Every structure is written in C-alpha cells, then in structure tokens.
C-alpha cells in the first residue's frame, strides 16, 4: 500500500464490519424467536434458568424488572409449551423453583446465528478466505 492506514480508518472499517455481522446475527435471533413464538422476556427466562439452574419466580421477576403477575404469566406460557417445569420449593411451600426441560434447553440453541455469518464468508474465494482468516488470527493474538 502506498498510504498509511490511520487508527480512525481502521476503526471505521472495523465498526462497519461489526455492524454488518451484528445485523446478520440479530436477524437470525429475531427469526428464531418468531419460529418458536417466544418473546424476548421468555427467552431471557430460559437463558437465566439455563445459566443459573433452578430459579425462584421472584428472582426472575427482579432480573427482568417486571411484576410478579407478569412473571407468572410468562412462566405459565413456557410451562404449557414444555420449556420449563415448576418444582416445589422445600424452603417455602408458597413458591416454586423454575427449571429448564430438555425441550427448553434445545430452543436456546440458535444455529442460524452462526450460519447467517458463515453464509457471508461462502462468497469469498480461497485467497480472500485465507486473508480474512489470517487477519482475524492476528487480531485475536494482538488484542489484550
């Protein structure tokens, strides 16, 4: 190259790439929610329970910053569809622990997110793929 690349140019190019990849992943995520007829809050409940194990409804309501009645409605709909179950809480008979079922765990897997980005790389020829690969490896090594 006969001109020097400034940090601003590098950041602009990086931000453009990041925005495009993010858009592909967001579209895949939204399509996934539609496919399974899930709201963002329902997906967040499933994710929280998967990450932390059985959760009390009150903790889920606090996490989502919604009222107890709203969390009851959300959990009811997830339970009816077989994504979660309610277990008795041995410490308090009035409350239940929400647990993830195998079906609920399966719905959290979103292969379309990676696939949508992968499809963009399929258009590259082998030389460009190698250049992108080496550039990404370099970034991974150099970033702290």
N, C-alpha and C positions, 0 to 999 in steps of 0.2 A: 504494500500500500504506500501511496505517496503522500498521505496526510495522517496526522496523528489523531487518534481517537480520544476525545475528551471524556472525562468521567460523566459529564452530562449526556453525551451521546450514548455512552454505554448504558446509563440508567434509563434513558428514553427507550432504547431498544429492548432492554430487559423488561421494562414496565409494559410495553406493547405485547411482548410475548406472554408475560404473566397474565395479562388481561384476556388475551385470546384463549389460553389454556383454562383459565378460571371460567370463562364463559362456556366452554365445552363441558366442563365438569358440572357447572350449575345446571345447564340444560339437562344433562343426564340425570342429575339428582332430582330435579323437578319432575322429569318424565317417570322416574322410579316411584316417587310419591304418588303420582297420578295412577300409575299402573296398579299399585296396591291400595289406592284410595286412602292414603294417610295424610294427616295434617302435619305441619312442622312440629307442633307440640306433641303429637302422638309419636312421631319419630324420635323426638328428644327424650321422651319417657323410655322408649325401648333402648335407646343408646345409654341412658343413665343406668338403667337396670342391668344391662349387659356389662357395663364398665364396673359397677359397684356391687353387683349382686342384689339380693332381695332388698327392696326399699319400702319404707312406710309411705302411705299416700300423703301424709302431712309433709314429709321431706320432699316428695316430688312436687307438691304444690309450692313449697318455698323455692325450690330450684327453678321452677318455671314462672314464679312470681304471679300465681293465679290463686283464686279462691278454692277452698276445699270442695265446694259443689262442682266446680268446673273440672277438677282433677277426677272426681268420682265419675262424671260423665265420660271423660276421656278414657279412663281405665275400664269402665263398663264396655265401651265400644271395642277396645283392644281385647278384652276378655271374650266377648262374644265372637270375635273373629279368630280366637285361638292363639293370639300372640302372647298373652300373659295369663297367669293364674294368680288367684289370691290365696294366700296361706294364712292360717290363724297366727296371730302374734301371741306367743306364750306370755309375754310381759304385760299385755293389755288386750283383754278379750274384745274390746270395742274396736280395735284396729286390725288391719291386715297388712301382711308383707306382700308386695307385688313381686312376682318372679317371672322371668322370661321362659317361654316354651321353646322347643326346638324350632317351631314354625316362626316364632318371633325373632329368634336368632338368625334364621335364614333370610328373613325380609330385610335385615340390616346390611346384608352383603349386596353391594352395588357394582357388579362387574362392568356395567355400562359406563361408569365414570372413567375407568382406565381405557376401556375400548374406544370411547369417543376421542380421546387424545391419541391413542395408538393409530387410529384411522388417519389422523393428520400426518403422521410420520410415514405411512404407507406410500404417500405420493412422492417421497424423496427417492432419488436414485442412490445407488450404493455409496458413491463418493460423498454425497451430501449427508447420508446417514452416518458415515464414519466421522465426518467433520463435526456433526452435531454431538455424536457420542463422545468424542474426544474433548470437545468444549465443555460438555456437562461434567465429565470426569474431572477436568481441570478445575472447574468451579467448585465441585464437591471437595476436592483436596485443599483448595486455597481458602475457602470460606471457614471462618473460625466458629 
